Amino acid sequence: GETEQFLLKISEKIEGGFGGGEPLPLENATVSASVLEASGGVVKENLPVEREAGGIYRTSYAFGGAGNYKIVFSVRTEDGRSFTADFPVTVSRGAY
């Protein structure tokens, strides 16, 4: 299968805080990623996620075949807050 790259940029807006009201990068979070079938079945858990400067987190995955999937990022901040974000992924068989 073809390897796909995923980049997640996490920031937060702090009301009444520093930064002039602009979103600030959320750095030093613990981020994990999993690939699921669109129906919810687990394809691959605990993909390695690399942390970069500026609240950027990066991972990749080689899909084995065509289908509808979703990649799920689970985030835990330094101060103990947690949330998840998932994104649909459609893999099509290319024309040959």
Secondary structure as GFF3:
##gff-version 3
##sequence-region A 1 96
A	DSSP	beta_strand	3	9	.	.	.	ID=ss1
A	DSSP	beta_strand	11	12	.	.	.	ID=ss2
A	DSSP	beta_strand	24	25	.	.	.	ID=ss3
A	DSSP	beta_strand	30	37	.	.	.	ID=ss4
A	DSSP	beta_strand	42	47	.	.	.	ID=ss5
A	DSSP	beta_strand	50	52	.	.	.	ID=ss6
A	DSSP	beta_strand	56	62	.	.	.	ID=ss7
A	DSSP	beta_strand	67	76	.	.	.	ID=ss8
A	DSSP	beta_strand	82	91	.	.	.	ID=ss9
###
